[in-house]
Amino acid sequence: MAVKGKVVVITGASSGIGEATAKLLAANGAMVMLGARREDRLYKIANEINVNGGRADYRTVDVTKPEEVEALVKAAQDSFGQVDVIFNNAGIMPNSPMSAVRTDEWNKMIDVNIKGVLNGIAAVMPIFTAQKHGHIITTSSVAGLKNYVGSGVYGATKFAVKNAMEVTRMESANEGTNIRTTTLYPAAINTELLDHIGDEQTASNMKNFYKQHGISPDAIARVVNFAIDQPEDVDISEFTIYPTNQA
């Protein structure tokens, strides 16, 4: 498998999609560097992977701080000797109507969902450019493809990710650096995102929706594994992943 032997840096790795992806990639022979803010969770996940015969290390990271993302990538190089893939998965979704004017939450989404992704791209770009290969994977959302009531700012951040990733792919092709990009557009996936919605009505509506439609983060992990597993001359640039019963 092309996954085997790859070194993959994962942000947002302490739960949900990041955790599921780390475990699957490690089971398939990748070496994973886990990054998130909760050290206790990172330790537990990395230990579980290592006990089961995989290879994992971790470092706490706040993706809004460029120096911490750079340190995470450097830690992967120090632990495993190289970096082949970064999975920019960290994100937050405190949705609310625009009329609620929850500007603190707007700014936090911009910092994590946009700047956090850009910090990940910046941290690996010199490495990938020099070695003339690499893979940047990023979690956007179906809210980065369509407009949803209650998701005005969240959707705006995810539309921004879509653009940044596609331009990165195009420029790499023009520059001959062979950097692959993959943008994920998950729909209702059962993660901790719903736990941080402060607007009560929005939170209630979304929790009811996810109870009806939500599926496991393992679904996204399998897609990430598939994307990495392609030959180096193949770049599957976008995936939209819906629960079958979500219209």
N, C-alpha and C positions, 0 to 999 in steps of 0.2 A: 504494500500500500504506500502511496505517496505521503500519507500522514505519518507513517513510521519514520522516526528519526528527526522530524521537524521540531523546532523550538517555537513554542507559541506563547506569547504574552497575552493575558486576559485581564481586562479591567471589569469591575463589577462582578468579581469572581466569588463573592462570599455567599451567594444564594442564587436561586432562579436560573436564568439562562446561562450565566457565567459558570456557576457550579456544575450544572448538568454538562456543559460543553467541556469543561476541564476533565471531568471524570471519563467521558466518552473518548476524548482525544488521547488521554493517558492510557486507557485500556487498549487503544489501537496503536500504541507505540510512540506517541508524541511525548516530548518533554514540555511541561507546562509551568509557566511562572504566573502565579496568581496575585492579583492586585485588587485591593479594596480598602475600606477604612476600618473594618472590624477584624482586628488581629486574631481574636479568639476563633472566629469562624474560619479564617484563612488557615490557621494552624490545624484545625480539625479536618478540613477538607484535604489539605496537603498530606497530612499524616495518613488519612484513609487511603489516598492514592498510593502512597509509598508502601504502606503495609500490604496492599493488594498487588504489589509488583511493578507499579508504575513509577514514574519519576516526576516529582513536583517540588517546587519551592515557592516561597511567597514573600511579599513585602507590602506593608501598608502604603496606601497611596490615596491622595486627594487629587482627582484628575483635573481639578481647576487650577492646580499649581504646576506649571511646566517643569520645574526642577524636580518635582516628585515623580512625574511620569518619566522623565529622562533617567532618573535613578532606578525606576522599575525596569526599564529596558536594559540599563547597564547591569543590573542584578542578574537578569537572564543571561547576558553574555558571560558574566563571571561564573554563574552556576553551571551553564551548559555549553559555553564556548561559542555561541552564535545566536542569532535571532532570525527566524524565517517568516513569522506571522505575528501580527498584532490584531487582537480582537477588541475593538473599542466598543465595549458593551455597557459600560456604566451609563446610567440615565435615571432621570426622575420624571414623575408625571403628576404633579399637584394641579390637576385640571380644575377649572372654574369658568363661569361665564365672564366674558370681557367686562360686563357691567359691574362685576364685583370688585374690579380694580385691585386685585391682589398683587401689587407690583413687586413686593418682596419675592413672591413665588415666581413671578415672571423672570426676574433677574437671576434667580437660582437656576431655573431651567436653561436660560441662555448660557450661564457659566458652565453647567455640567454637560448639557446635551450638545451644545455647539463648541464652546471653547475646550471642553474636555476631549472631544473628538479631534479637534485641531491640534491639541497638545500631543495626542497619541500619534497623529500623522507626522508632526514635526520631530518627535523623538526617534522615529525609525527612518525617516526619509534620508538622512545622510548615510545611514548604514545600508539601506536597500539600494540607494543610488550607486554607492561605491562597489557593492558586490553584484550589482546588476541582476538582482532577483529579490523577491519579497512579496508578501501578500498582506494587504490591509483589509480587514473585515470590520464592518460597523453595523450596529443595530440602529436602524431608523424605526419606522412604524408605518402601518397603513395610514396613520394620520399624516404621514409625509407624502402620501399619494392622493388622498381625498380630504375634503373638508368635513369636520365633525363639530357639531354644536358642543360647546364646553371645552374644546381643545384648541382654541385660537392660538395661544402662545406655544403650547406643546407642539401642535402641528407645524407652526412656523419654524421651530427648532429642527424638526425632523425633515421638513422640506429643504432647509439649509444643508443638512447632512447629505441629502440626496445629491444636491448640486456639487458640493465639495468633493464627494467621492467620485462622481462621474468625470469631473474635470481632472481629478488626479489620474484616473485611468487614461483619459485621452492624452494628457501631457506625457505620461510615461511611455505610451505607444509612440508618440512623436519623438521623444528623446532617446528611445531605445534602451530604457532601463529595465524593462521586463517586470515592472511592478504590477501585480494583479490586484484588483479591488473587487470586493463583494459587499453589496449593501442589502441588508435584511429588512423586510417590511412585515413584521409579525402583526397579527390581529390579536384576538383575545387569548393571551397566554397567561396561565396562572403563576404570577410572581408577586413580589412584595410591593410592586408599584402602587397598587390600590391602597396600601396601608398609609400612604402619605398624602392623601387628598384631603385638604382642610375644609373645603366647601361641602357642607353636610349633604345638600341635595344632590350634588354631582357625585359624591362618594356613594350615596345610597343607590343612585341609578346605575352607576358603573358596576358596583358589587352585584347587583341583581342580574345585570347583563352577563357578567363573567360566570356567575353560578350556572347560568343556562348554557353558555357557549365555551367557556374557558377549557383549554387543553394544557397538557404538561409541557414544561420547558424542554423536555427531552426531544420534542419535535424540532425545536430550533437547533439543538445540539447536533442532531442528525444532518441537518442542512449544512451547518458549518463544516462538519466532517466531510460531507460530500464535496463541498466547494474546495477545500484544501486538497482533497484526494485526486483532483483532476491533474492531468499532465501539465507541466509547466507552460506549455504553449497554448493552454486553454484557460480562459478567464470567464467564468460565469458571473456576470457583474451584478445581477439583481435576482432576489427571490422574494415573492410575496407568499406568506404562509397563513392560511386561514384554517380555523376549525371547519370541518366539513359542514356543520349545521349553522354556520354564521353566514347570513345573507350578504 
